[in-house]
């Protein structure tokens, strides 16, 4: 985890402060049981807090009760969280004595990780401790006022983590916990976690036959979409294509690989290299090199004949072969210099020597191999599409859309079902526009999000607006392109657009993309679980790298702004979210099996009537199956419910005689008998409207 700046710490929410303080309380408790423990870092995180530590004893969940008991004592003591400002020299002295991250000095047991943390604090930045009771920690804060303000807490699990996230560093124990203002909130959180386990997309995805990850033959993080899962993929693509067509987007298709030059130009290499698959080395010049070598051999033969005829070199004989003579001819002729001009055939020899030099230069220019990379992002390809034709201000805004397949080398420990994968299909688009068009285009993207939120029943959401850190535009610590004026301009534009649209947002410094400000779209499922759905980015730098221009009204060439947007994120992450959001009970338009027709018995006439309904629905592209067997109707209904079929049409002799069907909805039960034509019309209309 990257160290937070003082500005970021100052913006911690009340809940983050509480959880940060809970981490210190946990460290205090652990030291009372194991005084030799060495602590590294203990920040608040999305779901709680953790502290990394090293000690001989391996903490397990069986140790949690006694740690929690000591934590309760520290909370009851109600110690003040006291901030202490110190010099760097004093901090180093206290770390060397073992006092930092400890209850007292520990001779012979220096606070080695705190010494490492001290090195990360920039020169000139204030160095502070926080003390609660006997525990003193190197910490920039902030915290709650007293340990008694920590509220309700619980330790949750233990894992391993490298110090500072670097596998070259020692592996530490990471103890996780969570904390809330009161026990009611804590209980609600764990109730949500229990419900989330039932809705886990990995569990439901397997039960429903949506996807599989074949690690043996295909590889980890590379999902295979099964027929039922592919239905959802294609329905989402259909929704996106219809929505984008109505909004004036044009669709493009790009290959899955590109030359190294593409990504060095965009700036993704070398900075993004660790997240890309290794390059494929392709020898594209082999045939061209062979042609040049043949021409060089032919030229050397001519050169040999002329050199012998002019008396520059002896002819081949029994003591010296022609091949041996030919190897030395170029150097011999080169040494003769102007003398060649007076020899027979001198001009022709000089001309051949010049041709030979040109051929050798051409051979050197042909590299032995070219590097190709699997596409990790679509934007560079789209930039080349923009560059493929001359552009005028009349062509803008130009909205290029593609469900592009990308490949990213996520670390194996970070792979998680559909949420973190190595192959991802992105609902991507890039909008090239003038500065005057930016606000309208950005608003239109936000409106598209709101439309999707309504369709999928997403009621709680927030835009996480990430800006740059002005101190990191230059130097060894540079993280963002060095365009201070453009940073200010684009961040102001995004901020004003968000304010004007009244969409809820929070501003987060130092987390922008390297080429411009970005917005991460955070949504909450129906059970209150938070997900990062998608990202919007404003790019003022990379179009300039690619030399993208349009001819403006004043007849000058200008660089367009580029908005990167992906409202539905990737198929993988979004479908993972939807599985958990709906608990697998998809709305009719999205359900893998929309309708199942169930007969009460297997009478031939009844089966024919049922099949006619199936045929009519399938003619209208409804995903429908029929169950016409002799099994009892209760068993058929149970099977359909288990398969999460959205609508069941139950047909008995009376239904057939009345030209009707009995409708049953998954999870809701029987809704009564209705005329066949009315039911079919309602099914078709519900699908067309994408009703929730």
Secondary structure as UniProt FT lines:
FT   HELIX           6..10
FT   HELIX           14..33
FT   TURN            35..36
FT   STRAND          38..39
FT   STRAND          44..45
FT   TURN            46..47
FT   STRAND          48..54
FT   HELIX           61..63
FT   HELIX           64..77
FT   STRAND          82..86
FT   HELIX           88..96
FT   TURN            97..98
FT   TURN            100..101
FT   TURN            107..108
FT   HELIX           112..119
FT   TURN            123..124
FT   STRAND          127..132
FT   TURN            133..134
FT   STRAND          135..138
FT   HELIX           147..149
FT   STRAND          152..162
FT   HELIX           163..165
FT   TURN            167..168
FT   STRAND          171..180
FT   HELIX           183..199
FT   HELIX           201..207
FT   TURN            208..209
FT   STRAND          211..213
FT   TURN            215..218
FT   TURN            220..221
FT   STRAND          223..225
FT   HELIX           227..246
FT   TURN            247..248
FT   STRAND          250..251
FT   STRAND          257..259
FT   HELIX           260..266
FT   HELIX           268..271
FT   HELIX           273..275
FT   STRAND          280..282
FT   TURN            284..285
FT   HELIX           286..309
FT   TURN            310..311
FT   HELIX           322..336
FT   HELIX           337..342
FT   TURN            344..345
FT   HELIX           346..365
FT   STRAND          370..374
FT   HELIX           379..387
FT   HELIX           393..395
FT   STRAND          398..407
FT   HELIX           412..414
FT   TURN            417..419
FT   STRAND          423..433
FT   HELIX           435..437
FT   HELIX           438..455
FT   TURN            456..457
FT   STRAND          461..466
FT   HELIX           470..472
FT   TURN            476..477
FT   HELIX           484..501
FT   STRAND          505..508
FT   TURN            509..510
FT   TURN            514..515
FT   STRAND          518..524
FT   TURN            526..527
FT   STRAND          530..539
FT   HELIX           542..545
FT   TURN            546..547
FT   STRAND          550..551
FT   TURN            553..554
FT   STRAND          557..558
FT   STRAND          561..565
FT   TURN            567..568
FT   HELIX           571..582
FT   TURN            583..584
FT   TURN            588..590
FT   STRAND          595..599
FT   HELIX           604..619
FT   TURN            620..621
FT   STRAND          624..627
FT   HELIX           633..642
FT   TURN            643..644
FT   STRAND          647..651
FT   HELIX           653..658
FT   STRAND          660..665
FT   TURN            666..668
FT   STRAND          669..675
FT   HELIX           676..689
//
